[in-house]
Amino acid sequence: MKKSDFVFDYRVRNWTDYNRALVRRGSLTVWVDEQALSGWKHTAGVGRRGRPRLYADAAIECALVIKAVFHLSLRATQGFLESVLTMMRVQLPVPDYTMMCRRQRGLDVQVGIAERGRPQHIVIDTTGLKVFGNGEWNLRKHGMRRGRRRTWRKLHLGVDETTKEIVAVDLTTSRLHDSLQLPAMLSGIPGVISQVSADKAYDSAACYDAILARDATPATPPRRRA
């Protein structure tokens, strides 16, 4: 059986709906919650001496989300926010690009996960992320030095099999084994879990105990010589 046997050609049948969907991709609707506007400025104390912060974490997080969605630079993000607030006739200051750059390093982003009434089938896996540094241009230009190791990180993901939503995420060093993160990831997933699927890297007693503690069924292939 060849690889080409699994290639399927999708042909558009309804060109009217397809054209309408392409047009809707360019539409832009910005909706801002009143709670976000009221919490735009920082009101709590900083806990140390010095000038208090002007912007709350919500304002910085809002700017960074816009930057990621529209693939903007920090300077363009500042201008985009200023124009949006001007069209909305909202008198709020906009953090400049230097403040976004400083605040994004220590920003604590809380990703809320809605609890579901149905049992969830969680699929857990790990992928590698390459870390780019200041010497990437020299590396591509002159090649890798002998004996020098590249830096990379592990991204652990837990995905709801039905909705394809990421319900658990963690970033660790490359030396940490995949199975060590599964108990902590399951503990952060609310609701009922019916099944947890993973590859043979998660075939360990600690993973099985964490899955069974949630009254879920483990679906993990055994390791070689297990």
MODELLER restraints for C-alpha pairs under 7 A, 6 or more apart:
rsr = mdl.restraints
at = mdl.atoms
rsr.add(forms.Gaussian(group=physical.xy_distance, feature=features.Distance(at['CA:39:A'], at['CA:56:A']), mean=6.84, stdev=0.5))
rsr.add(forms.Gaussian(group=physical.xy_distance, feature=features.Distance(at['CA:40:A'], at['CA:55:A']), mean=6.15, stdev=0.5))
rsr.add(forms.Gaussian(group=physical.xy_distance, feature=features.Distance(at['CA:40:A'], at['CA:56:A']), mean=5.63, stdev=0.5))
rsr.add(forms.Gaussian(group=physical.xy_distance, feature=features.Distance(at['CA:40:A'], at['CA:58:A']), mean=6.29, stdev=0.5))
rsr.add(forms.Gaussian(group=physical.xy_distance, feature=features.Distance(at['CA:40:A'], at['CA:59:A']), mean=5.27, stdev=0.5))
rsr.add(forms.Gaussian(group=physical.xy_distance, feature=features.Distance(at['CA:41:A'], at['CA:54:A']), mean=5.74, stdev=0.5))
rsr.add(forms.Gaussian(group=physical.xy_distance, feature=features.Distance(at['CA:41:A'], at['CA:55:A']), mean=4.45, stdev=0.5))
rsr.add(forms.Gaussian(group=physical.xy_distance, feature=features.Distance(at['CA:41:A'], at['CA:56:A']), mean=5.06, stdev=0.5))
rsr.add(forms.Gaussian(group=physical.xy_distance, feature=features.Distance(at['CA:42:A'], at['CA:53:A']), mean=5.98, stdev=0.5))
rsr.add(forms.Gaussian(group=physical.xy_distance, feature=features.Distance(at['CA:42:A'], at['CA:54:A']), mean=5.33, stdev=0.5))
rsr.add(forms.Gaussian(group=physical.xy_distance, feature=features.Distance(at['CA:42:A'], at['CA:55:A']), mean=4.79, stdev=0.5))
rsr.add(forms.Gaussian(group=physical.xy_distance, feature=features.Distance(at['CA:42:A'], at['CA:56:A']), mean=4.14, stdev=0.5))
rsr.add(forms.Gaussian(group=physical.xy_distance, feature=features.Distance(at['CA:45:A'], at['CA:52:A']), mean=6.74, stdev=0.5))
rsr.add(forms.Gaussian(group=physical.xy_distance, feature=features.Distance(at['CA:46:A'], at['CA:52:A']), mean=6.08, stdev=0.5))
rsr.add(forms.Gaussian(group=physical.xy_distance, feature=features.Distance(at['CA:57:A'], at['CA:107:A']), mean=6.92, stdev=0.5))
rsr.add(forms.Gaussian(group=physical.xy_distance, feature=features.Distance(at['CA:60:A'], at['CA:100:A']), mean=6.23, stdev=0.5))
rsr.add(forms.Gaussian(group=physical.xy_distance, feature=features.Distance(at['CA:63:A'], at['CA:77:A']), mean=6.63, stdev=0.5))
rsr.add(forms.Gaussian(group=physical.xy_distance, feature=features.Distance(at['CA:66:A'], at['CA:77:A']), mean=6.94, stdev=0.5))
rsr.add(forms.Gaussian(group=physical.xy_distance, feature=features.Distance(at['CA:67:A'], at['CA:73:A']), mean=6.60, stdev=0.5))
rsr.add(forms.Gaussian(group=physical.xy_distance, feature=features.Distance(at['CA:67:A'], at['CA:74:A']), mean=6.94, stdev=0.5))
rsr.add(forms.Gaussian(group=physical.xy_distance, feature=features.Distance(at['CA:67:A'], at['CA:77:A']), mean=5.64, stdev=0.5))
rsr.add(forms.Gaussian(group=physical.xy_distance, feature=features.Distance(at['CA:74:A'], at['CA:97:A']), mean=5.02, stdev=0.5))
rsr.add(forms.Gaussian(group=physical.xy_distance, feature=features.Distance(at['CA:75:A'], at['CA:97:A']), mean=5.32, stdev=0.5))
rsr.add(forms.Gaussian(group=physical.xy_distance, feature=features.Distance(at['CA:78:A'], at['CA:94:A']), mean=6.78, stdev=0.5))
rsr.add(forms.Gaussian(group=physical.xy_distance, feature=features.Distance(at['CA:78:A'], at['CA:95:A']), mean=6.89, stdev=0.5))
rsr.add(forms.Gaussian(group=physical.xy_distance, feature=features.Distance(at['CA:78:A'], at['CA:96:A']), mean=5.88, stdev=0.5))
rsr.add(forms.Gaussian(group=physical.xy_distance, feature=features.Distance(at['CA:78:A'], at['CA:97:A']), mean=6.21, stdev=0.5))
rsr.add(forms.Gaussian(group=physical.xy_distance, feature=features.Distance(at['CA:81:A'], at['CA:94:A']), mean=6.80, stdev=0.5))
rsr.add(forms.Gaussian(group=physical.xy_distance, feature=features.Distance(at['CA:82:A'], at['CA:94:A']), mean=6.31, stdev=0.5))
rsr.add(forms.Gaussian(group=physical.xy_distance, feature=features.Distance(at['CA:113:A'], at['CA:167:A']), mean=6.62, stdev=0.5))
rsr.add(forms.Gaussian(group=physical.xy_distance, feature=features.Distance(at['CA:115:A'], at['CA:190:A']), mean=5.73, stdev=0.5))
rsr.add(forms.Gaussian(group=physical.xy_distance, feature=features.Distance(at['CA:115:A'], at['CA:191:A']), mean=5.46, stdev=0.5))
rsr.add(forms.Gaussian(group=physical.xy_distance, feature=features.Distance(at['CA:116:A'], at['CA:191:A']), mean=6.01, stdev=0.5))
rsr.add(forms.Gaussian(group=physical.xy_distance, feature=features.Distance(at['CA:119:A'], at['CA:192:A']), mean=4.82, stdev=0.5))
rsr.add(forms.Gaussian(group=physical.xy_distance, feature=features.Distance(at['CA:119:A'], at['CA:193:A']), mean=5.11, stdev=0.5))
rsr.add(forms.Gaussian(group=physical.xy_distance, feature=features.Distance(at['CA:119:A'], at['CA:194:A']), mean=5.27, stdev=0.5))
rsr.add(forms.Gaussian(group=physical.xy_distance, feature=features.Distance(at['CA:120:A'], at['CA:160:A']), mean=6.53, stdev=0.5))
rsr.add(forms.Gaussian(group=physical.xy_distance, feature=features.Distance(at['CA:120:A'], at['CA:192:A']), mean=6.21, stdev=0.5))
rsr.add(forms.Gaussian(group=physical.xy_distance, feature=features.Distance(at['CA:120:A'], at['CA:193:A']), mean=4.60, stdev=0.5))
rsr.add(forms.Gaussian(group=physical.xy_distance, feature=features.Distance(at['CA:120:A'], at['CA:194:A']), mean=5.51, stdev=0.5))
rsr.add(forms.Gaussian(group=physical.xy_distance, feature=features.Distance(at['CA:120:A'], at['CA:195:A']), mean=6.90, stdev=0.5))
rsr.add(forms.Gaussian(group=physical.xy_distance, feature=features.Distance(at['CA:121:A'], at['CA:160:A']), mean=5.85, stdev=0.5))
rsr.add(forms.Gaussian(group=physical.xy_distance, feature=features.Distance(at['CA:121:A'], at['CA:161:A']), mean=5.51, stdev=0.5))
rsr.add(forms.Gaussian(group=physical.xy_distance, feature=features.Distance(at['CA:121:A'], at['CA:193:A']), mean=6.18, stdev=0.5))
rsr.add(forms.Gaussian(group=physical.xy_distance, feature=features.Distance(at['CA:121:A'], at['CA:194:A']), mean=5.71, stdev=0.5))
rsr.add(forms.Gaussian(group=physical.xy_distance, feature=features.Distance(at['CA:121:A'], at['CA:195:A']), mean=4.78, stdev=0.5))
rsr.add(forms.Gaussian(group=physical.xy_distance, feature=features.Distance(at['CA:121:A'], at['CA:196:A']), mean=5.93, stdev=0.5))
rsr.add(forms.Gaussian(group=physical.xy_distance, feature=features.Distance(at['CA:122:A'], at['CA:158:A']), mean=6.24, stdev=0.5))
rsr.add(forms.Gaussian(group=physical.xy_distance, feature=features.Distance(at['CA:122:A'], at['CA:159:A']), mean=5.57, stdev=0.5))
rsr.add(forms.Gaussian(group=physical.xy_distance, feature=features.Distance(at['CA:122:A'], at['CA:160:A']), mean=4.89, stdev=0.5))
rsr.add(forms.Gaussian(group=physical.xy_distance, feature=features.Distance(at['CA:122:A'], at['CA:161:A']), mean=5.89, stdev=0.5))
rsr.add(forms.Gaussian(group=physical.xy_distance, feature=features.Distance(at['CA:122:A'], at['CA:195:A']), mean=6.23, stdev=0.5))
rsr.add(forms.Gaussian(group=physical.xy_distance, feature=features.Distance(at['CA:122:A'], at['CA:196:A']), mean=4.80, stdev=0.5))
rsr.add(forms.Gaussian(group=physical.xy_distance, feature=features.Distance(at['CA:122:A'], at['CA:197:A']), mean=6.27, stdev=0.5))
rsr.add(forms.Gaussian(group=physical.xy_distance, feature=features.Distance(at['CA:123:A'], at['CA:158:A']), mean=5.60, stdev=0.5))
rsr.add(forms.Gaussian(group=physical.xy_distance, feature=features.Distance(at['CA:123:A'], at['CA:159:A']), mean=5.18, stdev=0.5))
rsr.add(forms.Gaussian(group=physical.xy_distance, feature=features.Distance(at['CA:123:A'], at['CA:160:A']), mean=6.43, stdev=0.5))
rsr.add(forms.Gaussian(group=physical.xy_distance, feature=features.Distance(at['CA:123:A'], at['CA:161:A']), mean=6.25, stdev=0.5))
rsr.add(forms.Gaussian(group=physical.xy_distance, feature=features.Distance(at['CA:123:A'], at['CA:196:A']), mean=5.82, stdev=0.5))
rsr.add(forms.Gaussian(group=physical.xy_distance, feature=features.Distance(at['CA:123:A'], at['CA:197:A']), mean=4.76, stdev=0.5))
rsr.add(forms.Gaussian(group=physical.xy_distance, feature=features.Distance(at['CA:123:A'], at['CA:198:A']), mean=5.96, stdev=0.5))
rsr.add(forms.Gaussian(group=physical.xy_distance, feature=features.Distance(at['CA:124:A'], at['CA:157:A']), mean=5.68, stdev=0.5))
rsr.add(forms.Gaussian(group=physical.xy_distance, feature=features.Distance(at['CA:124:A'], at['CA:158:A']), mean=4.43, stdev=0.5))
rsr.add(forms.Gaussian(group=physical.xy_distance, feature=features.Distance(at['CA:124:A'], at['CA:159:A']), mean=6.40, stdev=0.5))
rsr.add(forms.Gaussian(group=physical.xy_distance, feature=features.Distance(at['CA:124:A'], at['CA:197:A']), mean=6.33, stdev=0.5))
rsr.add(forms.Gaussian(group=physical.xy_distance, feature=features.Distance(at['CA:124:A'], at['CA:198:A']), mean=5.23, stdev=0.5))
rsr.add(forms.Gaussian(group=physical.xy_distance, feature=features.Distance(at['CA:125:A'], at['CA:156:A']), mean=6.06, stdev=0.5))
rsr.add(forms.Gaussian(group=physical.xy_distance, feature=features.Distance(at['CA:125:A'], at['CA:157:A']), mean=5.66, stdev=0.5))
rsr.add(forms.Gaussian(group=physical.xy_distance, feature=features.Distance(at['CA:125:A'], at['CA:158:A']), mean=6.79, stdev=0.5))
rsr.add(forms.Gaussian(group=physical.xy_distance, feature=features.Distance(at['CA:125:A'], at['CA:198:A']), mean=6.21, stdev=0.5))
rsr.add(forms.Gaussian(group=physical.xy_distance, feature=features.Distance(at['CA:126:A'], at['CA:154:A']), mean=6.53, stdev=0.5))
rsr.add(forms.Gaussian(group=physical.xy_distance, feature=features.Distance(at['CA:126:A'], at['CA:155:A']), mean=5.57, stdev=0.5))
rsr.add(forms.Gaussian(group=physical.xy_distance, feature=features.Distance(at['CA:126:A'], at['CA:156:A']), mean=4.49, stdev=0.5))
rsr.add(forms.Gaussian(group=physical.xy_distance, feature=features.Distance(at['CA:126:A'], at['CA:157:A']), mean=6.14, stdev=0.5))
rsr.add(forms.Gaussian(group=physical.xy_distance, feature=features.Distance(at['CA:126:A'], at['CA:178:A']), mean=6.84, stdev=0.5))
rsr.add(forms.Gaussian(group=physical.xy_distance, feature=features.Distance(at['CA:127:A'], at['CA:154:A']), mean=5.83, stdev=0.5))
rsr.add(forms.Gaussian(group=physical.xy_distance, feature=features.Distance(at['CA:127:A'], at['CA:155:A']), mean=5.33, stdev=0.5))
rsr.add(forms.Gaussian(group=physical.xy_distance, feature=features.Distance(at['CA:127:A'], at['CA:156:A']), mean=6.69, stdev=0.5))
rsr.add(forms.Gaussian(group=physical.xy_distance, feature=features.Distance(at['CA:128:A'], at['CA:152:A']), mean=6.66, stdev=0.5))
rsr.add(forms.Gaussian(group=physical.xy_distance, feature=features.Distance(at['CA:128:A'], at['CA:153:A']), mean=5.73, stdev=0.5))
rsr.add(forms.Gaussian(group=physical.xy_distance, feature=features.Distance(at['CA:128:A'], at['CA:154:A']), mean=4.76, stdev=0.5))
rsr.add(forms.Gaussian(group=physical.xy_distance, feature=features.Distance(at['CA:128:A'], at['CA:155:A']), mean=6.07, stdev=0.5))
rsr.add(forms.Gaussian(group=physical.xy_distance, feature=features.Distance(at['CA:129:A'], at['CA:152:A']), mean=5.41, stdev=0.5))
rsr.add(forms.Gaussian(group=physical.xy_distance, feature=features.Distance(at['CA:129:A'], at['CA:153:A']), mean=5.08, stdev=0.5))
rsr.add(forms.Gaussian(group=physical.xy_distance, feature=features.Distance(at['CA:129:A'], at['CA:154:A']), mean=6.13, stdev=0.5))
rsr.add(forms.Gaussian(group=physical.xy_distance, feature=features.Distance(at['CA:129:A'], at['CA:155:A']), mean=6.86, stdev=0.5))
rsr.add(forms.Gaussian(group=physical.xy_distance, feature=features.Distance(at['CA:130:A'], at['CA:151:A']), mean=6.52, stdev=0.5))
rsr.add(forms.Gaussian(group=physical.xy_distance, feature=features.Distance(at['CA:130:A'], at['CA:152:A']), mean=4.41, stdev=0.5))
rsr.add(forms.Gaussian(group=physical.xy_distance, feature=features.Distance(at['CA:130:A'], at['CA:153:A']), mean=6.55, stdev=0.5))
rsr.add(forms.Gaussian(group=physical.xy_distance, feature=features.Distance(at['CA:131:A'], at['CA:151:A']), mean=5.61, stdev=0.5))
rsr.add(forms.Gaussian(group=physical.xy_distance, feature=features.Distance(at['CA:131:A'], at['CA:152:A']), mean=5.09, stdev=0.5))
rsr.add(forms.Gaussian(group=physical.xy_distance, feature=features.Distance(at['CA:152:A'], at['CA:174:A']), mean=6.30, stdev=0.5))
rsr.add(forms.Gaussian(group=physical.xy_distance, feature=features.Distance(at['CA:153:A'], at['CA:171:A']), mean=6.96, stdev=0.5))
rsr.add(forms.Gaussian(group=physical.xy_distance, feature=features.Distance(at['CA:153:A'], at['CA:172:A']), mean=6.01, stdev=0.5))
rsr.add(forms.Gaussian(group=physical.xy_distance, feature=features.Distance(at['CA:153:A'], at['CA:173:A']), mean=4.89, stdev=0.5))
rsr.add(forms.Gaussian(group=physical.xy_distance, feature=features.Distance(at['CA:153:A'], at['CA:174:A']), mean=4.98, stdev=0.5))
rsr.add(forms.Gaussian(group=physical.xy_distance, feature=features.Distance(at['CA:154:A'], at['CA:171:A']), mean=5.73, stdev=0.5))
rsr.add(forms.Gaussian(group=physical.xy_distance, feature=features.Distance(at['CA:154:A'], at['CA:172:A']), mean=5.28, stdev=0.5))
rsr.add(forms.Gaussian(group=physical.xy_distance, feature=features.Distance(at['CA:154:A'], at['CA:173:A']), mean=5.85, stdev=0.5))
rsr.add(forms.Gaussian(group=physical.xy_distance, feature=features.Distance(at['CA:154:A'], at['CA:174:A']), mean=5.47, stdev=0.5))
rsr.add(forms.Gaussian(group=physical.xy_distance, feature=features.Distance(at['CA:155:A'], at['CA:170:A']), mean=5.95, stdev=0.5))
rsr.add(forms.Gaussian(group=physical.xy_distance, feature=features.Distance(at['CA:155:A'], at['CA:171:A']), mean=4.72, stdev=0.5))
rsr.add(forms.Gaussian(group=physical.xy_distance, feature=features.Distance(at['CA:155:A'], at['CA:172:A']), mean=6.68, stdev=0.5))
rsr.add(forms.Gaussian(group=physical.xy_distance, feature=features.Distance(at['CA:156:A'], at['CA:169:A']), mean=5.52, stdev=0.5))
rsr.add(forms.Gaussian(group=physical.xy_distance, feature=features.Distance(at['CA:156:A'], at['CA:170:A']), mean=5.09, stdev=0.5))
rsr.add(forms.Gaussian(group=physical.xy_distance, feature=features.Distance(at['CA:156:A'], at['CA:171:A']), mean=6.20, stdev=0.5))
rsr.add(forms.Gaussian(group=physical.xy_distance, feature=features.Distance(at['CA:157:A'], at['CA:166:A']), mean=6.84, stdev=0.5))
rsr.add(forms.Gaussian(group=physical.xy_distance, feature=features.Distance(at['CA:157:A'], at['CA:168:A']), mean=5.76, stdev=0.5))
rsr.add(forms.Gaussian(group=physical.xy_distance, feature=features.Distance(at['CA:157:A'], at['CA:169:A']), mean=4.67, stdev=0.5))
rsr.add(forms.Gaussian(group=physical.xy_distance, feature=features.Distance(at['CA:157:A'], at['CA:170:A']), mean=6.78, stdev=0.5))
rsr.add(forms.Gaussian(group=physical.xy_distance, feature=features.Distance(at['CA:158:A'], at['CA:166:A']), mean=5.78, stdev=0.5))
rsr.add(forms.Gaussian(group=physical.xy_distance, feature=features.Distance(at['CA:158:A'], at['CA:167:A']), mean=5.65, stdev=0.5))
rsr.add(forms.Gaussian(group=physical.xy_distance, feature=features.Distance(at['CA:158:A'], at['CA:168:A']), mean=4.66, stdev=0.5))
rsr.add(forms.Gaussian(group=physical.xy_distance, feature=features.Distance(at['CA:158:A'], at['CA:169:A']), mean=6.25, stdev=0.5))
rsr.add(forms.Gaussian(group=physical.xy_distance, feature=features.Distance(at['CA:159:A'], at['CA:165:A']), mean=5.52, stdev=0.5))
rsr.add(forms.Gaussian(group=physical.xy_distance, feature=features.Distance(at['CA:159:A'], at['CA:166:A']), mean=4.46, stdev=0.5))
rsr.add(forms.Gaussian(group=physical.xy_distance, feature=features.Distance(at['CA:159:A'], at['CA:167:A']), mean=5.67, stdev=0.5))
rsr.add(forms.Gaussian(group=physical.xy_distance, feature=features.Distance(at['CA:160:A'], at['CA:166:A']), mean=6.43, stdev=0.5))
rsr.add(forms.Gaussian(group=physical.xy_distance, feature=features.Distance(at['CA:160:A'], at['CA:167:A']), mean=6.61, stdev=0.5))
rsr.add(forms.Gaussian(group=physical.xy_distance, feature=features.Distance(at['CA:167:A'], at['CA:189:A']), mean=6.48, stdev=0.5))
rsr.add(forms.Gaussian(group=physical.xy_distance, feature=features.Distance(at['CA:168:A'], at['CA:185:A']), mean=5.74, stdev=0.5))
rsr.add(forms.Gaussian(group=physical.xy_distance, feature=features.Distance(at['CA:168:A'], at['CA:188:A']), mean=6.91, stdev=0.5))
rsr.add(forms.Gaussian(group=physical.xy_distance, feature=features.Distance(at['CA:168:A'], at['CA:189:A']), mean=6.65, stdev=0.5))
rsr.add(forms.Gaussian(group=physical.xy_distance, feature=features.Distance(at['CA:178:A'], at['CA:201:A']), mean=6.53, stdev=0.5))
rsr.add(forms.Gaussian(group=physical.xy_distance, feature=features.Distance(at['CA:178:A'], at['CA:202:A']), mean=6.72, stdev=0.5))
rsr.add(forms.Gaussian(group=physical.xy_distance, feature=features.Distance(at['CA:179:A'], at['CA:201:A']), mean=6.37, stdev=0.5))
rsr.add(forms.Gaussian(group=physical.xy_distance, feature=features.Distance(at['CA:179:A'], at['CA:202:A']), mean=4.66, stdev=0.5))
rsr.add(forms.Gaussian(group=physical.xy_distance, feature=features.Distance(at['CA:179:A'], at['CA:207:A']), mean=6.48, stdev=0.5))
rsr.add(forms.Gaussian(group=physical.xy_distance, feature=features.Distance(at['CA:182:A'], at['CA:207:A']), mean=6.28, stdev=0.5))
rsr.add(forms.Gaussian(group=physical.xy_distance, feature=features.Distance(at['CA:183:A'], at['CA:207:A']), mean=6.37, stdev=0.5))
rsr.add(forms.Gaussian(group=physical.xy_distance, feature=features.Distance(at['CA:183:A'], at['CA:210:A']), mean=5.28, stdev=0.5))
rsr.add(forms.Gaussian(group=physical.xy_distance, feature=features.Distance(at['CA:193:A'], at['CA:214:A']), mean=6.63, stdev=0.5))
rsr.add(forms.Gaussian(group=physical.xy_distance, feature=features.Distance(at['CA:193:A'], at['CA:216:A']), mean=5.63, stdev=0.5))
rsr.add(forms.Gaussian(group=physical.xy_distance, feature=features.Distance(at['CA:194:A'], at['CA:216:A']), mean=4.59, stdev=0.5))
rsr.add(forms.Gaussian(group=physical.xy_distance, feature=features.Distance(at['CA:194:A'], at['CA:217:A']), mean=6.16, stdev=0.5))
rsr.add(forms.Gaussian(group=physical.xy_distance, feature=features.Distance(at['CA:195:A'], at['CA:216:A']), mean=4.92, stdev=0.5))
rsr.add(forms.Gaussian(group=physical.xy_distance, feature=features.Distance(at['CA:195:A'], at['CA:217:A']), mean=4.52, stdev=0.5))
rsr.add(forms.Gaussian(group=physical.xy_distance, feature=features.Distance(at['CA:195:A'], at['CA:218:A']), mean=5.92, stdev=0.5))
rsr.add(forms.Gaussian(group=physical.xy_distance, feature=features.Distance(at['CA:196:A'], at['CA:211:A']), mean=6.97, stdev=0.5))
rsr.add(forms.Gaussian(group=physical.xy_distance, feature=features.Distance(at['CA:196:A'], at['CA:216:A']), mean=6.75, stdev=0.5))
rsr.add(forms.Gaussian(group=physical.xy_distance, feature=features.Distance(at['CA:196:A'], at['CA:217:A']), mean=6.25, stdev=0.5))
rsr.add(forms.Gaussian(group=physical.xy_distance, feature=features.Distance(at['CA:196:A'], at['CA:218:A']), mean=5.13, stdev=0.5))
rsr.add(forms.Gaussian(group=physical.xy_distance, feature=features.Distance(at['CA:196:A'], at['CA:219:A']), mean=5.97, stdev=0.5))
rsr.add(forms.Gaussian(group=physical.xy_distance, feature=features.Distance(at['CA:197:A'], at['CA:218:A']), mean=6.27, stdev=0.5))
rsr.add(forms.Gaussian(group=physical.xy_distance, feature=features.Distance(at['CA:197:A'], at['CA:219:A']), mean=4.64, stdev=0.5))
rsr.add(forms.Gaussian(group=physical.xy_distance, feature=features.Distance(at['CA:197:A'], at['CA:220:A']), mean=5.88, stdev=0.5))
rsr.add(forms.Gaussian(group=physical.xy_distance, feature=features.Distance(at['CA:198:A'], at['CA:219:A']), mean=6.55, stdev=0.5))
rsr.add(forms.Gaussian(group=physical.xy_distance, feature=features.Distance(at['CA:198:A'], at['CA:220:A']), mean=5.25, stdev=0.5))
rsr.add(forms.Gaussian(group=physical.xy_distance, feature=features.Distance(at['CA:199:A'], at['CA:220:A']), mean=5.60, stdev=0.5))
rsr.add(forms.Gaussian(group=physical.xy_distance, feature=features.Distance(at['CA:199:A'], at['CA:221:A']), mean=6.17, stdev=0.5))
rsr.add(forms.Gaussian(group=physical.xy_distance, feature=features.Distance(at['CA:200:A'], at['CA:220:A']), mean=5.87, stdev=0.5))
rsr.add(forms.Gaussian(group=physical.xy_distance, feature=features.Distance(at['CA:200:A'], at['CA:221:A']), mean=5.06, stdev=0.5))
rsr.add(forms.Gaussian(group=physical.xy_distance, feature=features.Distance(at['CA:200:A'], at['CA:222:A']), mean=5.58, stdev=0.5))
rsr.add(forms.Gaussian(group=physical.xy_distance, feature=features.Distance(at['CA:200:A'], at['CA:223:A']), mean=5.29, stdev=0.5))
rsr.add(forms.Gaussian(group=physical.xy_distance, feature=features.Distance(at['CA:202:A'], at['CA:220:A']), mean=6.93, stdev=0.5))
rsr.add(forms.Gaussian(group=physical.xy_distance, feature=features.Distance(at['CA:203:A'], at['CA:220:A']), mean=6.21, stdev=0.5))
rsr.add(forms.Gaussian(group=physical.xy_distance, feature=features.Distance(at['CA:203:A'], at['CA:222:A']), mean=5.91, stdev=0.5))
rsr.add(forms.Gaussian(group=physical.xy_distance, feature=features.Distance(at['CA:203:A'], at['CA:223:A']), mean=6.44, stdev=0.5))
rsr.add(forms.Gaussian(group=physical.xy_distance, feature=features.Distance(at['CA:208:A'], at['CA:218:A']), mean=6.70, stdev=0.5))
rsr.add(forms.Gaussian(group=physical.xy_distance, feature=features.Distance(at['CA:211:A'], at['CA:217:A']), mean=6.91, stdev=0.5))
rsr.add(forms.Gaussian(group=physical.xy_distance, feature=features.Distance(at['CA:211:A'], at['CA:218:A']), mean=6.29, stdev=0.5))
